[in-house]
Amino acid sequence: MSHRVEFEDKNVEMAVKKASEELNIPPEKLKHDIISYGSTGIFGLVGTKKARIRVTLPEPCPKVVLETTDEEQENKSSTKSVDSEIEISHDESSGHGVVDDPKELGREALQKIIDLITTDTTISIEEDFKRIVFNVHGGNSAVLIGKRGQTLEAIQYIVEKIVNKNRKGRVSIHIDVEGYLEKRRISLQRLAVKMAEKVKRTGKSVAIGQMNAYDRRTVHIALQDDNTVRTQSKGEGFLKKLIIFPRKNSSRKQK
């Protein structure tokens, strides 16, 4: 009867090297199957998995293997315990004895992501109609926000997906860090008015950089009541340009 032992590491190559060293078998003579190639997870933050291989030991087993059989058996038991824990956690998140409260589910998911990035943070929750706002305080806020709020946007996307995965009615999730969204909103409103004045003065359209959906919406709303200009998003992907155009015959309307 052949014996099999599993090893894991950051990638398959490293897992094979570990197996070769621990079993005292040259890599080229190591018979193994790849169980998992591993993954870096979403945005490198969530869902990272190690590569795992299953090694078939030669007959008779090398002495070094026989001496470590008990330890391997213990490792297998530990692995089974971890797998069981993951399965229990998965069942709980699927609705069996679970927390169905979107606020608690979102807070838990957000805290796990934040803990992978920074420490010493607290999360407060506000609820407004169908929107839940998670306010993050403390920790390294600059890293959580990222350039132009891109990291914050990515974290919000993940948490919203987790909260709404098995839910019939969609719940809108907003995540703010140290009041960043409000400061950003005020700044964009001022920029929108300034750019609109330039468009009125020159009669030429003006483009405002690469913006995410939240920022574009802020500018659209800021200028929606101005009958002399109109706004339009252009481009593809996550970030798009927002262009402010002069409305035709706007000068005539003003007269």
Backbone bond lengths (Angstrom), bond angles and torsions (degrees), N, CA, C in turn:
res aa  C-N    CA-C-N  psi(-1)  N-CA   C-N-CA  omega(-1)  CA-C   N-CA-C  phi
1 M - - - 1.476 - - 1.519 109.30 -
2 S 1.316 117.84 125.18 1.462 121.71 -178.68 1.524 110.95 -79.19
3 H 1.324 114.31 148.09 1.461 120.48 178.97 1.523 109.34 -104.60
4 R 1.313 116.08 145.00 1.465 121.03 179.69 1.519 110.27 -129.10
5 V 1.323 115.32 139.59 1.461 121.37 -179.85 1.524 108.54 -132.14
6 E 1.301 116.51 140.90 1.465 120.46 -179.53 1.524 111.61 -104.48
7 F 1.331 115.19 143.32 1.462 121.81 177.83 1.524 108.21 -132.89
8 E 1.339 116.04 151.47 1.465 119.48 178.02 1.520 110.25 -140.94
9 D 1.340 115.10 153.17 1.466 121.42 176.70 1.527 108.00 -163.46
10 K 1.318 117.25 -170.73 1.459 121.16 -174.91 1.522 112.20 -61.96
11 N 1.343 117.20 -36.38 1.454 120.84 176.19 1.523 109.21 -144.30
12 V 1.341 116.89 174.61 1.463 121.19 -175.80 1.523 111.50 -63.19
13 E 1.334 116.45 -41.83 1.469 120.89 -178.76 1.530 111.56 -58.71
14 M 1.334 115.93 -43.49 1.462 120.47 -179.78 1.526 111.16 -70.21
15 A 1.346 116.76 -33.70 1.462 120.68 178.17 1.528 110.39 -66.86
16 V 1.354 116.27 -39.89 1.462 120.82 177.85 1.525 110.55 -65.10
17 K 1.330 116.56 -41.67 1.462 121.30 178.96 1.523 110.90 -61.78
18 K 1.347 116.41 -43.00 1.461 121.01 178.99 1.522 110.61 -61.72
19 A 1.348 116.09 -44.96 1.460 120.71 -179.39 1.524 110.61 -62.90
20 S 1.344 115.41 -41.97 1.462 120.38 -179.17 1.528 111.36 -61.46
21 E 1.331 116.30 -42.55 1.462 120.90 -178.66 1.524 111.61 -70.18
22 E 1.324 117.15 -43.78 1.459 120.46 -176.34 1.524 112.78 -73.23
23 L 1.338 117.01 -31.73 1.460 120.55 -178.93 1.515 113.19 -95.28
24 N 1.338 115.53 -6.63 1.460 120.84 -179.81 1.534 111.38 59.17
25 I 1.337 114.34 43.47 1.462 121.58 178.53 1.531 107.88 -124.44
26 P 1.353 119.16 128.84 1.465 121.25 178.88 1.532 110.65 -56.82
27 P 1.314 118.38 141.43 1.475 122.04 -178.10 1.527 113.12 -52.58
28 E 1.354 116.72 -39.15 1.462 119.24 -177.59 1.531 112.96 -69.49
29 K 1.331 117.55 -17.54 1.463 121.35 179.75 1.530 112.03 -103.47
30 L 1.327 114.84 1.91 1.464 119.78 -177.53 1.534 110.28 -81.72
31 K 1.313 116.73 116.37 1.454 120.95 177.84 1.523 108.98 -90.48
32 H 1.319 115.93 118.14 1.463 118.77 -176.58 1.522 112.10 -148.04
33 D 1.315 113.90 155.47 1.461 122.28 173.78 1.523 107.94 -114.58
34 I 1.321 116.15 144.08 1.470 120.19 179.10 1.532 108.68 -90.85
35 I 1.314 115.39 117.42 1.465 120.96 178.68 1.526 110.07 -84.25
36 S 1.336 115.64 -43.36 1.467 120.66 -179.57 1.512 109.67 -149.49
37 Y 1.345 115.82 137.18 1.462 120.36 177.64 1.528 112.14 -82.49
38 G 1.329 115.35 -9.87 1.462 119.10 -178.51 1.514 111.25 81.03
39 S 1.319 116.24 167.92 1.463 121.27 179.28 1.515 109.53 -155.98
40 T 1.336 115.64 156.78 1.467 121.02 -179.93 1.509 111.96 -88.10
41 G 1.362 116.68 -7.58 1.459 119.34 178.26 1.515 112.69 80.93
42 I 1.311 116.36 -178.80 1.462 122.58 -178.10 1.514 110.31 -78.48
43 F 1.350 116.20 122.34 1.455 122.71 -179.96 1.531 111.50 58.30
44 G 1.312 117.22 17.05 1.455 120.15 -178.08 1.506 113.35 70.20
45 L 1.342 117.00 12.84 1.465 120.65 -174.95 1.517 112.18 -111.96
46 V 1.314 116.46 -43.74 1.458 120.14 -171.38 1.522 110.46 -124.78
47 G 1.338 117.04 141.92 1.453 121.47 174.47 1.514 115.17 81.55
48 T 1.341 119.29 21.01 1.457 120.91 177.32 1.521 110.21 -65.98
49 K 1.334 116.63 137.73 1.458 121.62 -179.89 1.526 109.81 -133.30
50 K 1.335 115.66 142.90 1.458 120.48 178.33 1.528 109.92 -85.36
51 A 1.349 114.68 154.41 1.455 119.55 174.86 1.529 107.60 -74.50
52 R 1.350 116.25 145.58 1.465 120.51 -178.63 1.525 109.51 -135.12
53 I 1.350 116.04 135.13 1.462 120.93 177.12 1.528 109.83 -125.40
54 R 1.339 115.92 154.51 1.464 120.78 175.93 1.521 108.19 -116.22
55 V 1.335 116.45 117.57 1.456 122.52 -176.45 1.521 110.09 -97.14
56 T 1.323 115.93 130.42 1.462 121.55 174.58 1.517 108.33 -93.01
57 L 1.324 117.83 116.90 1.454 122.29 -176.33 1.520 110.62 -77.82
58 P 1.334 116.71 142.01 1.475 120.46 179.80 1.515 111.71 -70.17
59 E 1.329 116.66 159.38 1.464 122.74 176.19 1.517 109.08 -104.58
60 P 1.358 122.98 128.49 1.466 122.71 -7.98 1.520 110.74 -74.79
61 C 1.324 117.61 159.46 1.461 121.65 -178.07 1.516 109.96 -67.42
62 P 1.335 118.77 141.50 1.456 121.69 175.71 1.524 110.34 -58.80
63 K 1.332 114.40 150.78 1.461 119.96 -176.81 1.510 112.02 -57.69
64 V 1.335 115.96 -38.66 1.463 119.70 -177.23 1.526 110.43 -61.99
65 V 1.327 116.04 -31.17 1.460 119.63 -179.85 1.514 110.60 -72.57
66 L 1.346 115.67 -42.16 1.455 119.87 -179.76 1.517 111.61 -62.50
67 E 1.331 115.84 -34.41 1.460 119.92 -178.83 1.513 112.02 -71.77
68 T 1.313 116.37 -22.09 1.468 119.35 -176.63 1.531 111.91 -108.36
69 T 1.325 116.09 11.68 1.462 119.99 -177.23 1.523 112.12 -59.17
70 D 1.335 117.43 -43.15 1.457 121.34 -179.85 1.518 111.28 -61.54
71 E 1.340 114.56 -41.39 1.476 119.20 -178.86 1.515 109.96 -66.10
72 E 1.360 114.91 -40.62 1.457 118.73 179.71 1.518 110.75 -64.44
73 Q 1.374 113.91 -39.38 1.455 118.53 179.38 1.516 110.34 -62.49
74 E 1.340 115.35 -37.75 1.462 119.93 178.98 1.521 110.68 -66.38
75 N 1.362 114.45 -39.63 1.463 119.04 178.59 1.514 111.07 -63.90
76 K 1.368 115.45 -38.64 1.455 119.50 178.81 1.517 110.65 -63.54
77 S 1.344 114.78 -41.05 1.465 119.02 178.94 1.508 110.89 -62.65
78 S 1.356 114.64 -39.95 1.470 119.31 179.50 1.514 110.11 -64.78
79 T 1.359 115.28 -41.18 1.467 119.99 179.92 1.519 110.79 -62.11
80 K 1.370 115.66 -42.34 1.451 119.51 178.43 1.510 111.32 -61.83
81 S 1.351 116.30 -38.66 1.462 120.62 179.91 1.514 110.63 -64.04
82 V 1.360 115.52 -42.83 1.464 120.30 179.57 1.515 110.03 -65.01
83 D 1.362 116.39 -43.96 1.466 120.29 179.37 1.518 110.63 -60.74
84 S 1.349 115.91 -40.79 1.461 119.70 179.42 1.506 110.80 -63.29
85 E 1.337 114.63 -39.64 1.468 119.48 -179.41 1.515 110.56 -64.89
86 I 1.356 115.77 -39.95 1.457 120.28 179.16 1.522 110.12 -65.64
87 E 1.355 115.82 -42.09 1.456 119.70 179.84 1.516 111.38 -62.96
88 I 1.336 116.03 -40.59 1.465 120.41 178.62 1.518 109.50 -63.47
89 S 1.337 114.91 -43.56 1.463 119.44 -179.68 1.515 109.99 -62.95
90 H 1.360 115.80 -40.25 1.463 119.99 -179.44 1.526 110.60 -65.60
91 D 1.341 116.14 -42.65 1.458 119.73 178.86 1.503 111.11 -62.06
92 E 1.326 115.60 -39.37 1.458 119.58 -178.84 1.513 110.67 -65.29
93 S 1.355 115.98 -39.08 1.458 119.09 -178.91 1.516 111.56 -75.22
94 S 1.346 117.03 -10.93 1.454 120.06 179.72 1.518 112.45 -91.52
95 G 1.341 116.32 -4.52 1.441 119.26 174.89 1.497 114.76 114.36
96 H 1.353 118.17 4.79 1.460 120.62 179.08 1.524 108.39 -95.83
97 G 1.311 117.41 99.72 1.450 120.50 -178.26 1.487 111.80 70.70
98 V 1.336 117.37 28.99 1.452 121.38 -172.08 1.489 114.94 -102.88
99 V 1.361 110.02 172.23 1.437 118.93 175.76 1.506 105.93 -88.10
100 D 1.338 116.41 112.55 1.459 119.96 -178.08 1.524 111.43 -96.61
101 D 1.312 116.52 -6.02 1.462 121.41 179.87 1.531 108.97 -66.94
102 P 1.349 118.51 116.64 1.469 120.54 -177.93 1.529 113.00 -60.56
103 K 1.318 116.80 -30.13 1.478 119.75 179.39 1.526 110.42 -66.35
104 E 1.343 115.65 -45.86 1.462 120.03 -178.60 1.525 111.14 -71.56
105 L 1.328 116.42 -39.53 1.463 121.04 178.63 1.529 110.44 -63.48
106 G 1.339 115.39 -43.65 1.456 120.06 179.32 1.516 112.23 -67.11
107 R 1.328 116.19 -41.12 1.473 120.24 179.51 1.522 110.90 -62.41
108 E 1.329 116.09 -43.27 1.466 120.56 -179.10 1.527 111.22 -64.39
109 A 1.339 116.81 -45.15 1.465 121.04 179.58 1.529 110.67 -63.90
110 L 1.328 116.18 -44.01 1.459 121.06 -179.56 1.521 110.91 -63.27
111 Q 1.328 117.28 -42.51 1.458 120.93 -178.69 1.529 111.08 -63.22
112 K 1.335 116.86 -39.47 1.466 120.72 179.59 1.526 110.97 -63.85
113 I 1.324 116.53 -40.44 1.471 120.53 179.34 1.521 110.27 -67.72
114 I 1.327 116.25 -46.22 1.465 120.82 -179.10 1.523 111.49 -61.06
115 D 1.341 116.41 -39.68 1.462 120.34 -178.53 1.520 112.36 -63.21
116 L 1.335 117.32 -21.67 1.463 121.11 177.13 1.526 111.77 -81.44
117 I 1.338 116.11 -13.48 1.467 120.76 -175.61 1.523 112.48 -108.82
118 T 1.326 116.44 -43.47 1.468 120.38 -176.10 1.530 109.24 -151.42
119 T 1.321 116.32 177.34 1.469 120.94 -177.52 1.533 110.84 -127.79
120 D 1.330 114.51 175.82 1.470 121.75 175.93 1.529 112.91 56.97
121 T 1.310 116.60 50.98 1.470 120.71 177.93 1.527 110.20 -116.72
122 T 1.318 115.01 155.12 1.467 121.07 173.50 1.530 107.76 -128.19
123 I 1.316 115.74 151.67 1.466 120.94 -178.51 1.526 109.64 -124.94
124 S 1.321 116.32 124.29 1.464 120.87 174.06 1.526 107.45 -110.11
125 I 1.337 116.31 153.80 1.462 120.63 -174.71 1.523 111.55 -124.25
126 E 1.329 116.08 135.13 1.462 122.81 174.10 1.525 107.93 -123.80
127 E 1.320 116.61 145.89 1.459 120.15 -179.90 1.517 109.51 -127.58
128 D 1.339 115.41 129.17 1.461 121.22 -178.46 1.522 108.26 -135.52
129 F 1.337 117.16 105.14 1.457 122.77 -175.99 1.538 109.35 56.79
130 K 1.344 117.88 -118.05 1.459 119.85 179.96 1.527 111.90 -98.56
131 R 1.314 116.48 12.32 1.460 119.76 -179.24 1.517 110.89 -107.98
132 I 1.331 115.72 132.62 1.467 121.04 176.81 1.527 107.83 -112.87
133 V 1.321 116.05 126.95 1.462 121.05 -179.26 1.519 109.39 -111.12
134 F 1.330 116.52 122.92 1.456 122.80 175.99 1.532 107.96 -102.37
135 N 1.329 116.07 118.21 1.463 120.93 179.50 1.525 109.44 -102.10
136 V 1.328 116.14 121.02 1.459 121.87 -178.44 1.522 109.42 -100.74
137 H 1.331 116.14 131.21 1.460 121.51 179.30 1.532 109.69 -126.47
138 G 1.327 116.23 145.42 1.452 120.89 178.24 1.514 112.33 85.76
139 G 1.331 115.95 -175.70 1.457 121.27 179.89 1.524 112.31 69.48
140 N 1.314 116.44 -166.68 1.463 122.02 178.87 1.527 108.80 -88.90
141 S 1.313 116.26 88.59 1.468 121.49 -174.94 1.526 112.36 -63.96
142 A 1.340 117.62 -34.20 1.464 120.71 -178.67 1.524 111.11 -62.77
143 V 1.326 116.84 -39.90 1.469 120.91 179.80 1.525 110.31 -70.90
144 L 1.323 117.50 -38.56 1.464 121.47 179.58 1.530 111.17 -65.93
145 I 1.314 116.44 -36.25 1.474 120.89 -179.08 1.528 110.87 -77.66
146 G 1.332 116.28 -47.88 1.460 120.60 179.87 1.519 112.37 76.54
147 K 1.318 116.51 176.71 1.460 121.91 -179.22 1.516 110.57 -65.61
148 R 1.323 116.26 122.64 1.470 123.38 -179.19 1.523 111.68 55.70
149 G 1.320 116.66 26.93 1.458 120.23 176.56 1.515 114.64 75.59
150 Q 1.344 117.49 15.61 1.468 120.58 -175.30 1.522 112.40 -67.07
151 T 1.340 117.71 -40.17 1.467 120.37 178.71 1.518 110.40 -65.06
152 L 1.318 116.02 -43.64 1.463 121.38 178.66 1.525 110.92 -61.01
153 E 1.318 116.05 -40.89 1.466 121.46 178.32 1.529 110.79 -63.15
154 A 1.337 116.37 -40.43 1.469 120.89 179.82 1.523 110.99 -66.81
155 I 1.332 116.55 -42.43 1.466 120.76 179.02 1.521 109.92 -63.12
156 Q 1.326 116.62 -43.05 1.463 121.09 179.32 1.529 110.62 -61.48
157 Y 1.329 116.48 -40.42 1.463 121.46 179.96 1.529 110.38 -61.13
158 I 1.339 117.00 -45.18 1.464 121.77 -178.71 1.520 110.72 -63.93
159 V 1.337 116.11 -48.53 1.468 120.43 -177.82 1.525 110.64 -62.77
160 E 1.323 117.56 -40.84 1.471 120.75 179.94 1.529 110.74 -64.47
161 K 1.336 116.92 -37.99 1.466 120.99 177.69 1.521 110.59 -64.44
162 I 1.330 116.97 -41.67 1.463 121.62 -179.46 1.527 110.30 -64.90
163 V 1.325 116.98 -45.69 1.466 121.75 -177.88 1.530 111.56 -64.06
164 N 1.332 117.24 -38.86 1.463 120.98 -174.19 1.525 114.73 -96.80
165 K 1.337 117.25 4.31 1.466 121.20 -175.33 1.522 113.10 -54.70
166 N 1.324 117.63 -51.51 1.472 120.84 -177.59 1.530 112.42 -113.18
167 R 1.329 115.66 26.51 1.459 119.77 -176.45 1.531 111.08 -106.59
168 K 1.306 116.66 138.64 1.467 121.10 -179.47 1.525 111.11 -72.67
169 G 1.330 116.73 -52.36 1.462 119.77 179.27 1.521 110.41 -93.34
170 R 1.327 116.66 127.14 1.470 120.81 -177.10 1.522 111.64 -68.05
171 V 1.330 115.31 135.58 1.468 122.07 176.41 1.524 108.17 -108.26
172 S 1.323 117.10 126.74 1.459 121.68 179.92 1.534 109.62 -80.30
173 I 1.322 116.04 128.10 1.462 121.72 -178.05 1.528 110.19 -114.45
174 H 1.321 115.93 131.30 1.460 121.18 174.13 1.523 108.11 -126.30
175 I 1.325 116.19 135.56 1.462 121.19 179.19 1.519 108.65 -122.02
176 D 1.319 115.83 127.78 1.460 121.39 -179.92 1.519 109.50 -122.40
177 V 1.311 116.90 147.45 1.465 122.46 178.87 1.523 109.27 -123.33
178 E 1.321 115.75 113.92 1.470 122.44 177.19 1.536 111.99 52.41
179 G 1.339 117.19 39.23 1.461 120.83 177.27 1.518 114.51 71.28
180 Y 1.339 117.27 17.92 1.470 121.33 -176.91 1.522 112.63 -58.77
181 L 1.342 117.35 -45.19 1.466 120.60 -175.21 1.525 112.61 -61.40
182 E 1.332 116.49 -40.09 1.462 120.14 -179.92 1.529 110.40 -68.11
183 K 1.340 116.55 -43.06 1.466 120.58 178.25 1.523 110.24 -63.03
184 R 1.326 115.52 -41.85 1.458 120.92 179.20 1.527 110.60 -64.64
185 R 1.332 116.97 -40.58 1.461 121.62 -179.47 1.530 110.68 -61.90
186 I 1.324 117.25 -46.71 1.467 121.59 179.66 1.520 110.75 -62.91
187 S 1.332 116.40 -42.18 1.466 121.41 179.66 1.523 111.19 -62.85
188 L 1.329 117.01 -41.84 1.467 121.10 -179.58 1.524 112.10 -70.02
189 Q 1.320 116.78 -35.53 1.457 120.49 177.58 1.535 110.42 -62.20
190 R 1.323 115.67 -42.87 1.467 120.28 178.50 1.530 110.62 -65.38
191 L 1.331 115.97 -41.15 1.468 120.41 179.03 1.523 110.20 -64.37
192 A 1.325 116.93 -40.47 1.460 121.56 -179.00 1.524 110.84 -61.60
193 V 1.317 116.38 -46.17 1.470 121.10 179.85 1.525 110.41 -63.79
194 K 1.329 116.44 -41.89 1.467 121.63 -179.61 1.533 110.73 -62.72
195 M 1.343 116.69 -45.25 1.458 120.85 -179.18 1.538 111.27 -69.03
196 A 1.333 116.10 -35.05 1.465 120.10 178.54 1.528 110.32 -64.77
197 E 1.304 117.15 -39.11 1.473 121.19 178.10 1.525 110.39 -63.63
198 K 1.342 115.59 -37.45 1.462 119.63 178.55 1.525 110.51 -65.93
199 V 1.309 116.82 -39.74 1.467 121.86 179.00 1.526 110.14 -64.10
200 K 1.317 117.08 -42.66 1.473 121.35 178.96 1.529 110.80 -63.99
201 R 1.328 114.42 -38.94 1.462 119.82 -176.01 1.524 112.29 -72.27
202 T 1.324 117.20 -40.65 1.468 121.46 -175.81 1.529 113.37 -96.42
203 G 1.330 116.16 -21.33 1.457 119.42 -177.47 1.518 112.59 75.63
204 K 1.329 116.94 11.59 1.460 122.23 -179.46 1.526 110.76 -116.24
205 S 1.315 115.97 150.32 1.464 120.30 179.61 1.525 111.17 -72.56
206 V 1.331 115.43 155.03 1.464 122.34 -180.00 1.523 109.00 -131.80
207 A 1.335 116.73 136.02 1.463 121.52 178.70 1.528 109.72 -102.92
208 I 1.323 116.19 138.88 1.465 121.62 175.94 1.524 108.47 -110.16
209 G 1.314 116.08 103.75 1.467 126.42 171.64 1.516 119.60 21.14
210 Q 1.310 115.87 -160.78 1.457 123.75 174.92 1.528 108.36 -95.39
211 M 1.319 116.63 121.85 1.456 120.29 -174.30 1.521 111.83 -128.91
212 N 1.348 116.16 146.87 1.463 119.55 175.52 1.530 109.35 -81.29
213 A 1.321 116.48 175.05 1.469 121.51 -174.08 1.527 112.20 -61.32
214 Y 1.330 117.02 -40.14 1.465 121.00 -178.73 1.532 110.75 -63.49
215 D 1.339 116.98 -44.64 1.463 121.30 -179.09 1.528 111.46 -67.24
216 R 1.330 115.75 -39.88 1.473 118.85 179.46 1.524 110.34 -63.98
217 R 1.310 116.04 -41.51 1.463 120.57 179.96 1.532 110.27 -62.38
218 T 1.314 116.70 -38.23 1.471 121.23 179.11 1.523 111.01 -61.14
219 V 1.333 116.56 -42.38 1.471 120.88 179.95 1.527 110.19 -70.01
220 H 1.314 116.69 -42.67 1.475 120.29 178.48 1.534 110.46 -56.00
221 I 1.325 116.44 -47.32 1.467 121.94 -178.14 1.526 110.77 -66.22
222 A 1.327 116.49 -38.74 1.469 120.89 -178.29 1.527 111.95 -62.40
223 L 1.333 116.85 -30.13 1.476 120.40 -175.70 1.532 113.92 -112.24
224 Q 1.322 116.88 6.98 1.468 119.14 -175.12 1.533 114.03 -65.30
225 D 1.326 117.03 -25.35 1.468 119.74 -179.51 1.527 113.04 -95.20
226 D 1.322 116.91 1.15 1.467 121.29 178.96 1.531 108.16 -89.37
227 N 1.340 116.82 108.57 1.457 121.32 -176.29 1.525 114.39 -76.99
228 T 1.323 117.51 -3.04 1.464 120.27 -177.81 1.530 112.79 -95.74
229 V 1.335 116.59 -10.89 1.468 119.82 179.08 1.532 109.97 -136.98
230 R 1.324 115.85 162.91 1.460 121.38 174.04 1.531 108.85 -138.12
231 T 1.319 116.77 154.12 1.469 120.94 -178.22 1.521 110.54 -117.69
232 Q 1.332 115.24 150.92 1.465 119.95 179.63 1.529 109.65 -153.48
233 S 1.337 115.52 135.43 1.463 120.61 176.74 1.521 109.14 -88.05
234 K 1.340 116.56 140.19 1.451 121.06 179.11 1.527 110.07 -135.50
235 G 1.334 115.05 142.54 1.455 119.87 178.72 1.512 111.30 119.30
236 E 1.319 115.93 -179.77 1.453 122.02 179.68 1.520 110.06 -128.62
237 G 1.315 115.99 159.29 1.455 120.05 176.95 1.507 113.06 93.00
238 F 1.330 114.70 -167.97 1.459 122.37 -175.91 1.533 112.20 -66.33
239 L 1.316 116.47 -44.25 1.464 121.58 -179.82 1.530 110.44 -103.23
240 K 1.323 115.97 133.58 1.461 120.73 179.49 1.524 110.15 -134.37
241 K 1.320 115.21 159.23 1.465 120.27 174.57 1.519 108.97 -81.79
242 L 1.314 115.92 148.53 1.460 120.11 173.48 1.528 107.02 -118.23
243 I 1.326 115.20 124.72 1.470 120.27 -176.71 1.518 110.70 -112.48
244 I 1.324 115.27 135.18 1.463 121.93 177.14 1.530 107.59 -104.96
245 F 1.339 116.50 120.11 1.461 122.12 -178.44 1.532 110.34 -108.53
246 P 1.341 117.04 150.17 1.474 118.65 171.27 1.526 108.03 -77.82
247 R 1.315 117.45 139.74 1.471 119.79 177.76 1.527 109.47 -77.54
248 K 1.305 116.66 142.56 1.459 120.83 178.77 1.525 109.52 -66.57
249 N 1.350 115.66 140.29 1.455 122.03 178.43 1.534 113.43 61.75
250 S 1.361 115.77 22.35 1.470 118.46 179.92 1.521 111.33 -66.76
251 S 1.349 116.67 -34.26 1.460 120.07 -179.43 1.529 110.07 -66.88
252 R 1.358 116.00 -35.31 1.452 120.70 179.96 1.534 110.29 -66.97
253 K 1.357 115.04 -38.85 1.453 119.90 -179.64 1.513 110.79 -64.43
254 Q 1.354 115.84 -36.95 1.454 119.75 -178.53 1.519 110.99 -66.32
255 K 1.357 117.04 -31.11 1.456 120.00 -179.81 1.507 111.23 -74.74
